[in-house]
Amino acid sequence: MTQPTKSELRKHLRAARKAHVDALPDNMRALMFHRPPAPLLARIPAEAVIGLYHAAPFEAPAAAYARFFRDAGHTIALPHFADRAAPMAFRHHTDPYAQDDLEVGPFGILQPADDADVLMPDVMFVPLVGFTADGARLGQGGGHYDRWLAEHPTGLAVGLAWDAQLCEALPSEPHDQPLDAVVTPTRIYGNI
């Protein structure tokens, strides 16, 4: 039997993720990813800059984590792209409550303004399309996070995902960067 391509897997996993999220009652969705789990918090230094993301529809939400870490005294950084061909950088996200420091970037996702301070996250929370229990990650296909993690090893790289995104195996290429852990609404996978 032929192993599905990454593109085929993305299509299948996006559909499964959408169906999973659509099946959740609104009040349940609001409770998911409300606070990072205690074993994960124990691994995050008090002064760490926290890299998060602004979730696209059906991705595991990261907004409550941004508010939690901001309230705990951490500096929050979100991905920023100067244009579609530019490498991903991280800039300061100052207001995870009102989000009025964000603007629409070249990929149609909210990001910090061009004049926000450039930051280097110590801990990264990353979105994903699929993952394995041992930390393999299938992203959107642009390679932005893989390149960033390869060039800027962080103290901790953690995926946020719905349980429906778990895969037994994923195709791997040399540039794919593994995650230290993946947090879902029901458990933590990885080395936490």
C-alpha positions as CSV (number, residue, x, y, z in Angstrom):
1,M,0.0,0.0,0.0
2,T,1.3,3.5,-0.9
3,Q,2.0,5.9,1.9
4,P,-0.2,9.1,1.4
5,T,1.7,12.3,0.5
6,K,1.9,15.2,2.8
7,S,-0.5,17.1,0.6
8,E,-3.0,14.2,0.8
9,L,-2.6,14.0,4.5
10,R,-3.1,17.7,5.0
11,K,-6.4,17.6,3.0
12,H,-7.6,14.6,5.1
13,L,-6.5,16.0,8.4
14,R,-7.9,19.5,7.8
15,A,-11.3,17.9,7.1
16,A,-11.1,15.7,10.2
17,R,-10.0,18.7,12.3
18,K,-13.0,20.8,11.0
19,A,-15.4,18.0,11.7
20,H,-14.1,17.6,15.2
21,V,-14.3,21.3,16.0
22,D,-17.7,21.6,14.4
23,A,-19.0,18.8,16.6
24,L,-17.9,20.6,19.8
25,P,-20.5,22.8,21.6
26,D,-19.5,26.4,21.6
27,N,-19.3,26.5,25.4
28,M,-16.9,23.5,25.4
29,R,-14.6,25.1,22.8
30,A,-14.3,28.1,25.0
31,L,-13.0,25.9,27.8
32,M,-10.4,24.1,25.7
33,F,-6.8,25.4,25.9
34,H,-7.8,27.8,28.6
35,R,-4.6,27.3,30.7
36,P,-1.3,25.5,30.0
37,P,-1.1,22.2,31.9
38,A,1.0,22.3,35.2
39,P,3.7,19.9,33.9
40,L,4.3,22.2,31.0
41,L,4.3,25.3,33.2
42,A,7.0,23.7,35.4
43,R,9.4,23.7,32.4
44,I,8.9,27.4,31.5
45,P,11.3,29.9,33.1
46,A,9.8,32.9,34.7
47,E,11.6,35.3,32.3
48,A,10.9,33.3,29.1
49,V,9.6,35.1,26.0
50,I,6.6,33.1,24.9
51,G,6.1,32.6,21.1
52,L,2.5,31.9,20.2
53,Y,0.4,32.2,17.1
54,H,-2.9,33.8,16.1
55,A,-5.1,30.7,15.3
56,A,-6.8,30.3,11.9
57,P,-10.3,28.8,11.9
58,F,-10.3,25.3,13.3
59,E,-6.7,25.4,14.6
60,A,-6.2,24.8,18.3
61,P,-6.8,28.3,19.8
62,A,-3.8,30.0,21.4
63,A,-5.4,33.3,22.6
64,A,-6.1,32.1,26.1
65,Y,-2.5,31.0,26.5
66,A,-1.4,34.5,25.3
67,R,-3.6,36.1,28.0
68,F,-2.4,33.6,30.7
69,F,1.3,34.1,30.0
70,R,0.9,37.9,29.7
71,D,-0.9,37.9,33.1
72,A,1.9,35.8,34.5
73,G,4.4,38.5,33.5
74,H,5.8,36.9,30.3
75,T,6.5,38.8,27.1
76,I,4.4,37.5,24.2
77,A,5.7,37.2,20.6
78,L,3.7,36.4,17.5
79,P,4.8,35.5,14.0
80,H,5.3,38.4,11.6
81,F,5.9,38.4,7.9
82,A,7.0,41.6,6.0
83,D,5.6,40.0,2.8
84,R,4.8,36.5,1.5
85,A,8.4,35.8,0.5
86,A,9.9,37.1,3.8
87,P,11.2,34.7,6.5
88,M,9.1,34.4,9.6
89,A,10.2,36.7,12.5
90,F,8.6,37.2,15.9
91,R,7.4,40.6,17.1
92,H,6.0,41.8,20.4
93,H,2.3,41.3,21.0
94,T,1.4,43.8,23.7
95,D,-2.4,43.3,24.2
96,P,-3.7,39.8,24.0
97,Y,-7.1,41.0,25.4
98,A,-8.1,43.7,22.9
99,Q,-5.6,42.6,20.2
100,D,-5.5,46.2,18.9
101,D,-1.8,46.0,18.3
102,L,-2.4,43.5,15.5
103,E,-3.0,44.0,11.8
104,V,-3.7,41.7,8.9
105,G,-0.5,40.3,7.4
106,P,0.3,39.1,3.9
107,F,-1.1,35.6,4.6
108,G,-4.4,37.1,5.9
109,I,-3.6,36.3,9.5
110,L,-3.4,38.8,12.3
111,Q,0.2,39.7,13.3
112,P,2.0,42.5,15.2
113,A,2.5,45.8,13.4
114,D,5.7,46.4,11.4
115,D,7.0,48.7,14.1
116,A,6.6,46.2,17.0
117,D,9.8,45.1,18.6
118,V,11.5,42.0,17.2
119,L,11.8,39.3,19.8
120,M,13.4,35.9,20.2
121,P,11.0,33.4,21.8
122,D,12.5,31.1,24.4
123,V,9.4,28.8,24.3
124,M,7.4,28.2,21.1
125,F,3.8,27.1,20.8
126,V,3.2,26.1,17.2
127,P,0.1,25.3,15.2
128,L,-0.1,22.1,13.2
129,V,-2.2,20.0,10.9
130,G,-1.2,16.6,12.2
131,F,1.2,15.1,14.8
132,T,2.5,11.8,16.1
133,A,2.8,10.8,19.8
134,D,6.6,11.1,19.5
135,G,6.5,14.8,18.4
136,A,6.6,14.6,14.6
137,R,4.6,17.6,13.1
138,L,2.8,18.1,9.8
139,G,2.4,21.9,9.3
140,Q,0.6,23.9,6.7
141,G,3.2,23.2,4.1
142,G,5.1,26.5,3.9
143,G,7.9,25.4,6.1
144,H,8.0,28.6,8.1
145,Y,8.1,27.0,11.5
146,D,10.5,24.2,10.4
147,R,13.0,26.8,9.1
148,W,12.6,29.1,12.2
149,L,13.1,26.2,14.6
150,A,16.1,24.9,12.7
151,E,17.7,28.4,12.7
152,H,16.7,29.3,16.3
153,P,16.6,26.3,18.6
154,T,14.4,27.2,21.5
155,G,14.3,25.9,25.1
156,L,10.9,24.2,24.3
157,A,8.8,23.7,21.2
158,V,5.2,22.7,21.9
159,G,2.4,22.0,19.4
160,L,-1.2,22.7,20.3
161,A,-3.7,20.4,18.6
162,W,-7.1,18.7,18.8
163,D,-7.1,15.0,19.6
164,A,-8.4,14.3,16.1
165,Q,-5.1,15.5,14.7
166,L,-3.1,12.6,16.1
167,C,-1.5,10.3,13.5
168,E,0.1,6.9,13.9
169,A,2.9,8.0,11.5
170,L,3.8,10.9,9.3
171,P,6.1,11.1,6.2
172,S,9.3,12.8,7.2
173,E,11.8,14.9,5.3
174,P,15.3,16.1,6.5
175,H,14.1,19.6,7.1
176,D,11.2,18.6,9.4
177,Q,11.7,19.8,13.0
178,P,10.3,17.6,15.8
179,L,8.4,19.1,18.7
180,D,9.3,18.5,22.4
181,A,5.6,18.0,23.2
182,V,2.1,18.4,21.9
183,V,-0.8,19.5,24.1
184,T,-4.3,18.4,23.3
185,P,-7.5,18.9,25.4
186,T,-7.1,15.4,26.9
187,R,-3.3,14.9,27.3
188,I,0.3,15.9,26.8
189,Y,2.4,13.9,24.3
190,G,6.2,14.0,24.4
191,N,8.9,14.7,26.9
192,I,7.2,16.9,29.5
